[in-house]
Amino acid sequence: MSFQRFSTALNAKLLRLGFFTSVSVLASSICLAQNKQAPRYPQRIITVAPHLSEVVESAGGSNRLISVSAYSNFPDSVKQLPITSDARSIDLEKMKQLRPDLIIYWRGGTPETQIESIKKTFSSIRVMSVEPKKLTDIANDIETIGKLLGTETVAKKNAETLRSQINDLKKRYQNKSSRKVRVFYQVWAQPLMTLNQDHLIADIIDICGGEQLFAKEKLLVPMVSREAVVKANPEIIFTAVDTKQMKTDWSMWSSIPQLAATQKKAFFDIDGDMISRPSSRIMQGAQKICSEIDKIR
């Protein structure tokens, strides 16, 4: 496979799974570029990442969505909406025809060139970015969007429910044992890629009582060698898959008898929609990670 084809395939997979693909680590923030006109609640929303339709739904604004990105699939109503962006491009002309009054994008999951194009093209409307790095950031995003939409009551209720779920996980798993389980999170098999400590999944692994291998790598999604993973000797390995029906070929690891994860038969697929997208549904994936780590412990 040529580098160009590999890059396109990887970007598409990471977008489907909701991964933050930028190699730069930017400060977590919510930035609003707002119209100077009198404030009003947006009624026509475009989202530029698969999970953002889910966050808008939690904030009480799903009925105001008019366009979403490729691979957006929740709530069900968004499946019928026009698509104006994907992993590689944004259809600005189609966006303009839809006359949005709010565009929400994922900083880091959207190339900087596309962000600048959006801001330039839609300089007279609200353009908002989110970049959650902790589970609690998702709750904050829900509330912020709810305030912007005038749906604070719904947003606050859903945000508090999410915070309660996070706290329950922490109480049950985070300090259960002084021994942390060595965890390798496999993003991509060839080349072998993982995540560093700045990714949202790192927060989940920590809450679950895991020690994330390669957490101190500089890049958010670094490449590592098979030999390095074997040396680190993970006790459990996770990866995200595009659908529940997909099964990962774990032979690269299961063929190594001395590997702790092989001895424990600890290789687990997680539905990408439930672990890689920073929305309320990520708690289902977080619970799965915590449960499997706890069994190993």
URKA-V164605 format. One record per residue. N is the residue number from 1. RES is the residue in one small letter. PSI is psi in whole degrees, 0 to 359 (999 if undefined). OMEGA is omega in whole degrees, 0 to 359 (999 if undefined). NEAR is the number of other ideal C-beta (glycine too) atoms within 10 Angstrom. Layout:
N_RES_PSI_OMEGA_NEAR ; N_RES_PSI_OMEGA_NEAR
//
This chain:
1_m_131_178_9 ; 2_s_159_179_7 ; 3_f_319_182_7 ; 4_q_316_180_8 ; 5_r_320_178_9 ; 6_f_315_182_13 ; 7_s_318_179_13 ; 8_t_315_181_14 ; 9_a_318_180_13 ; 10_l_315_180_18 ; 11_n_319_180_16 ; 12_a_317_180_16 ; 13_k_315_181_19 ; 14_l_325_177_21 ; 15_l_317_179_23 ; 16_r_321_181_22 ; 17_l_357_175_22 ; 18_g_17_184_24 ; 19_f_147_172_26 ; 20_f_111_188_26 ; 21_t_354_181_18 ; 22_s_141_179_18 ; 23_v_348_177_11 ; 24_s_146_179_8 ; 25_v_113_184_17 ; 26_l_155_180_15 ; 27_a_138_178_7 ; 28_s_129_183_16 ; 29_s_165_170_10 ; 30_i_115_187_17 ; 31_c_131_179_10 ; 32_l_126_172_11 ; 33_a_101_193_15 ; 34_q_150_176_12 ; 35_n_149_179_13 ; 36_k_352_181_5 ; 37_q_172_179_8 ; 38_a_138_184_5 ; 39_p_143_174_9 ; 40_r_161_182_9 ; 41_y_128_179_13 ; 42_p_143_181_19 ; 43_q_347_185_13 ; 44_r_99_190_15 ; 45_i_135_172_27 ; 46_i_133_176_30 ; 47_t_146_187_28 ; 48_v_39_172_25 ; 49_a_146_186_28 ; 50_p_321_184_28 ; 51_h_343_187_27 ; 52_l_330_176_30 ; 53_s_328_179_29 ; 54_e_319_179_27 ; 55_v_318_178_28 ; 56_v_320_178_29 ; 57_e_316_179_21 ; 58_s_331_179_28 ; 59_a_354_178_27 ; 60_g_19_185_21 ; 61_g_20_185_25 ; 62_s_330_180_18 ; 63_n_355_179_11 ; 64_r_357_178_18 ; 65_l_133_179_23 ; 66_i_346_179_18 ; 67_s_149_181_24 ; 68_v_179_178_25 ; 69_s_167_176_25 ; 70_a_144_179_16 ; 71_y_7_172_21 ; 72_s_129_185_23 ; 73_n_11_179_14 ; 74_f_136_354_18 ; 75_p_172_185_15 ; 76_d_329_184_8 ; 77_s_334_184_12 ; 78_v_343_181_22 ; 79_k_340_181_11 ; 80_q_356_184_7 ; 81_l_152_177_16 ; 82_p_149_179_13 ; 83_i_129_181_14 ; 84_t_8_177_25 ; 85_s_158_173_27 ; 86_d_197_186_17 ; 87_a_335_187_22 ; 88_r_342_189_13 ; 89_s_164_175_11 ; 90_i_132_180_23 ; 91_d_88_184_15 ; 92_l_323_180_16 ; 93_e_318_178_9 ; 94_k_322_177_14 ; 95_m_315_181_21 ; 96_k_321_180_12 ; 97_q_332_181_12 ; 98_l_350_176_14 ; 99_r_59_179_10 ; 100_p_156_170_24 ; 101_d_5_172_18 ; 102_l_130_174_26 ; 103_i_130_179_27 ; 104_i_128_179_27 ; 105_y_164_181_24 ; 106_w_108_179_26 ; 107_r_129_183_20 ; 108_g_326_176_24 ; 109_g_351_178_24 ; 110_t_127_180_22 ; 111_p_144_183_16 ; 112_e_324_180_12 ; 113_t_323_179_9 ; 114_q_323_178_16 ; 115_i_314_180_18 ; 116_e_322_179_10 ; 117_s_319_179_13 ; 118_i_312_182_23 ; 119_k_322_180_14 ; 120_k_316_182_9 ; 121_t_324_184_16 ; 122_f_49_183_19 ; 123_s_342_184_10 ; 124_s_2_178_10 ; 125_i_173_179_19 ; 126_r_133_174_18 ; 127_v_122_188_22 ; 128_m_142_177_22 ; 129_s_150_174_22 ; 130_v_151_178_26 ; 131_e_74_181_22 ; 132_p_134_177_22 ; 133_k_349_176_21 ; 134_k_156_179_17 ; 135_l_322_181_23 ; 136_t_337_177_15 ; 137_d_328_180_18 ; 138_i_316_178_27 ; 139_a_319_179_24 ; 140_n_319_179_17 ; 141_d_318_179_26 ; 142_i_315_181_31 ; 143_e_320_180_19 ; 144_t_316_179_18 ; 145_i_321_178_26 ; 146_g_320_178_24 ; 147_k_320_180_14 ; 148_l_325_183_23 ; 149_l_349_184_20 ; 150_g_23_180_14 ; 151_t_43_186_20 ; 152_e_323_184_15 ; 153_t_311_178_10 ; 154_v_314_182_16 ; 155_a_315_181_26 ; 156_k_319_179_17 ; 157_k_313_181_14 ; 158_n_324_178_21 ; 159_a_318_180_24 ; 160_e_324_176_13 ; 161_t_317_179_15 ; 162_l_315_179_22 ; 163_r_322_178_17 ; 164_s_320_178_11 ; 165_q_320_179_18 ; 166_i_314_180_20 ; 167_n_323_178_14 ; 168_d_319_178_12 ; 169_l_316_181_19 ; 170_k_315_181_16 ; 171_k_324_185_10 ; 172_r_325_190_16 ; 173_y_326_195_22 ; 174_q_317_183_14 ; 175_n_29_183_9 ; 176_k_328_182_14 ; 177_s_149_177_11 ; 178_s_343_180_6 ; 179_r_123_178_9 ; 180_k_140_180_16 ; 181_v_131_181_22 ; 182_r_122_186_19 ; 183_v_132_171_29 ; 184_f_125_177_27 ; 185_y_114_183_26 ; 186_q_115_178_21 ; 187_v_318_186_23 ; 188_w_142_185_17 ; 189_a_318_183_14 ; 190_q_104_356_8 ; 191_p_159_184_11 ; 192_l_123_184_17 ; 193_m_149_180_19 ; 194_t_200_181_26 ; 195_l_152_175_25 ; 196_n_187_187_17 ; 197_q_349_182_17 ; 198_d_356_180_18 ; 199_h_151_179_23 ; 200_l_324_181_23 ; 201_i_333_176_26 ; 202_a_322_177_20 ; 203_d_320_179_20 ; 204_i_313_180_28 ; 205_i_320_178_27 ; 206_d_314_179_19 ; 207_i_324_182_21 ; 208_c_358_179_27 ; 209_g_27_179_24 ; 210_g_156_173_28 ; 211_e_109_184_16 ; 212_q_118_179_24 ; 213_l_142_179_23 ; 214_f_24_181_20 ; 215_a_333_185_17 ; 216_k_7_175_9 ; 217_e_148_184_16 ; 218_k_318_181_9 ; 219_l_146_179_16 ; 220_l_319_179_21 ; 221_v_79_185_19 ; 222_p_154_171_16 ; 223_m_140_178_14 ; 224_v_163_180_17 ; 225_s_156_177_10 ; 226_r_322_181_13 ; 227_e_322_180_8 ; 228_a_322_179_14 ; 229_v_316_179_22 ; 230_v_318_179_13 ; 231_k_321_179_9 ; 232_a_338_174_15 ; 233_n_66_179_14 ; 234_p_146_177_27 ; 235_e_342_181_21 ; 236_i_142_181_24 ; 237_i_132_178_25 ; 238_f_153_169_27 ; 239_t_156_177_20 ; 240_a_144_178_26 ; 241_v_157_185_19 ; 242_d_325_180_14 ; 243_t_162_179_10 ; 244_k_336_183_12 ; 245_q_342_182_7 ; 246_m_145_176_11 ; 247_k_135_182_8 ; 248_t_141_173_18 ; 249_d_105_184_8 ; 250_w_10_186_19 ; 251_s_334_179_9 ; 252_m_329_181_16 ; 253_w_319_183_21 ; 254_s_342_178_14 ; 255_s_358_180_9 ; 256_i_98_188_16 ; 257_p_331_183_7 ; 258_q_350_181_8 ; 259_l_132_182_20 ; 260_a_320_180_17 ; 261_a_327_177_24 ; 262_t_315_180_17 ; 263_q_327_181_11 ; 264_k_356_184_14 ; 265_k_48_188_10 ; 266_a_70_176_22 ; 267_f_125_189_21 ; 268_f_130_171_17 ; 269_d_142_175_16 ; 270_i_134_177_23 ; 271_d_121_184_19 ; 272_g_326_179_24 ; 273_d_336_186_26 ; 274_m_359_180_18 ; 275_i_330_187_26 ; 276_s_352_181_25 ; 277_r_120_183_30 ; 278_p_74_175_27 ; 279_s_181_182_24 ; 280_s_332_182_22 ; 281_r_345_181_18 ; 282_i_340_180_25 ; 283_m_334_176_20 ; 284_q_318_177_14 ; 285_g_322_179_21 ; 286_a_319_178_25 ; 287_q_321_179_19 ; 288_k_315_179_19 ; 289_i_313_180_25 ; 290_c_317_181_22 ; 291_s_316_182_13 ; 292_e_323_176_20 ; 293_i_319_181_27 ; 294_d_324_177_16 ; 295_k_322_179_11 ; 296_i_320_181_16 ; 297_r_999_999_16
//
